[in-house]
Amino acid sequence: MTDDAITTLEHGGTLIYPTETCYGIGCDATNPDAVRQIYDIKQRPREKKLTCIVADRSMADQYGDLTTAEQNICDTLMPGPLTLVTEKHDRLPSIVNHKFAFRIPAHERCRRLSRELGAPIIATSANRSGQPASYSIDEIDPTVREQVDTIIDAGTLEQTPSSTVAELTATGITIHRNGPVTKEQIEAVINQ
């Protein structure tokens, strides 16, 4: 962990950092100007919303309106490869998402970044929109690397599947993206 990364986040900058799946590009999710930079760097359409990394469930509660069932899911299946979509509080800008899509990652460095910043961090793959994910800094498009303020190089990352993206609705569990955590695992937590 470098002090440069935290300073970058605190001052509204962007960084490339290793996650448990691939290299991500992130910023302070509470800073709308920084979030706009992420969209611009990735050339990502604004209708494609973003997800966040949080340090722990306590932080998730500060930015999302988690139900008891959602809290139990966090406590049982996170940290891990699960992104949960829930209602958000106003302290998270609408440019990020109309809801709060978050995960508590298994990667300690990611949690530590969020913890030291004291806020959620944008978590999206460090690539141009539509391009494949990158597992080493050299694989990242040079134009993306040149536009960020800080890069954390952790070498070549092990390729692992993207997280499951799930949402609890009035009619049950909606899986927006299949991943390592199954619908059955989530149901088991809710029904225990």
Helices and strands as residue ranges (DSSP letters): H 3-10, E 15-18, E 23-26, H 32-42, E 51-53, H 57-63, H 68-77, E 82-86, E 100-103, H 108-117, E 121-125, G 137-139, H 142-147, E 150-151, E 164-169, E 172-177, H 183-191
